[in-house]
Amino acid sequence: MLLVYLDLLSQPCRALHVLLTCTGIPHTVRTVALRKGEHRSAEFTKLNPMNKVPVVVDNNFILTESDAILKYLVTKYNAPEHWYPRQPERRARVDEYTAWHHSNTRPHAARVFILEVLLPTQTSAPVDEEQLNRALAQLDETLDKLESMFLRRQPFLCGDDVSVADLLAVCELMQPLGGDRDVLKDRPQLQRWRSRVQAAVGDSFDRAHAVLYALRDRRRARL
Ligand SMILES: N[C@@H](CCC(=O)N[C@@H](CS)C(=O)NCC(=O)O)C(=O)O
């Protein structure tokens, strides 16, 4: 039995959720509510001493880190090849993006959400505009690279078809939407890519993002 510990407000958890629903890999979700601190419980700490989601438990095999989890599940459950190709060069392209992702797309998009949504909610302090502008400028550099390097000659980040790299990236870039900010608003090339990813994964995209849309809608209702 595959148990999946996640919170859909978390970007890497959504990438995992999309993969699971899209491929139909049988699994059971165990929600770990970050806002309630459930990731710091003794029970969860035994699974992941780093107290982070997602985690999967596949029979007795415990695995953390979304990148490793996505690649493991595609391989173990024989999901369609395009998610994580077997051919060495095509696989290396996916690994190339995912290695880059964790020090670029992820921290830069997440920082915008943290400054605009998370910190003001936790502290009731206003948004620090100076820090936010710096974060947006850093994110802009990452978006430039996504366009000029990864999407230069191909429809998806790592080739002609959707892969786990696209899932990790798109879920990060959606996160600032929780603060009603579409970071791809002025980026037609990246918007087209996002639409291609959405079309490739169907309903699973909106299902994974429902919690984020609700956060955005609550914010709109307050303003
Ligand atoms: N590198 C990890 C990052 C996981 C991560 O940072 N998860 C966040 C949610 S997006 C978390 O669990 N945060 C709780 C905390 O750090 O207290 C992965 O890709 O799985």
The ligand as an ORCA input file, in Angstrom:
! r2SCAN-3c Opt
* xyz 0 1
  N      13.052     19.795     -0.728
  C      11.790     19.380     -0.167
  C      11.091     20.592      0.395
  C       9.849     20.226      1.160
  C       9.296     21.443      1.880
  O       9.962     22.475      2.030
  N       8.047     21.325      2.316
  C       7.442     22.415      3.032
  C       6.076     22.739      2.456
  S       6.217     23.360      0.820
  C       7.237     22.014      4.481
  O       6.903     20.892      4.770
  N       7.465     22.963      5.386
  C       7.281     22.772      6.796
  C       8.400     23.361      7.589
  O       9.494     23.563      7.038
  O       8.189     23.590      8.769
  C      10.937     18.687     -1.243
  O      11.054     19.076     -2.421
  O      10.156     17.784     -0.912
*
